[in-house]
């Protein structure tokens, strides 16, 4: 087993190359390399347990690395296309591990106190839907949030309605409804200070989380 782990960590080192993020300019380990490394370790351990020798570990590591690298590369490509499509729209694209998070500020997505998507935002959602249909191996979680103004029940209903509106629009553009999950968080999980106008505006948002299946 010690030999197995040594082989696995050597494989991890081999694939964990650093690259420069084209959007931030920072050096980072690519998500493809991370996925390959994790897959290699998992595959090596499973292969060794099943076969009882280092040959099985190497075979398992190779299979695991390929699977892990494929998933990481898939999300890398989807992230790059989302960034290209949404550049300059006001929607931010953030990578969180293997997940991709789209943050849609409420002031550009909805009218005040309304759960209906503004017509001016349809083009942006059309771009999101286009990428989602191309990369159909992801689960799509749509979550609505509000600021702290108003009662809890009102905010909860509004956040649910906004998440549902975005979800239904994406379905109308051809995204399979079985991939979509909606939730409303009301005023919970603020990302800014609700005591300022700028903070409240930031907290009024819809987030779309893309999660590899």
ABEGO torsion letter per residue (X at the ends): XAAAAAAAAAAAAAABBBBBBAAAGBBBBBAAAAAAAAAAAAAAAAAAAAAGBAAAAAAAAAAAAAAAAAAAAAAAAAAAAAAAAABGAGBBBBBBEABBBBBBBAAAABBBGBABBBAAAAAAAAAAAAAAAABAABBBBBBBBBBABEBAAAAAAAAAAAAAAAAAAAAAAGBBAAABBBBBAEABGBABBAABAAAAAAABBBBBBBBBX
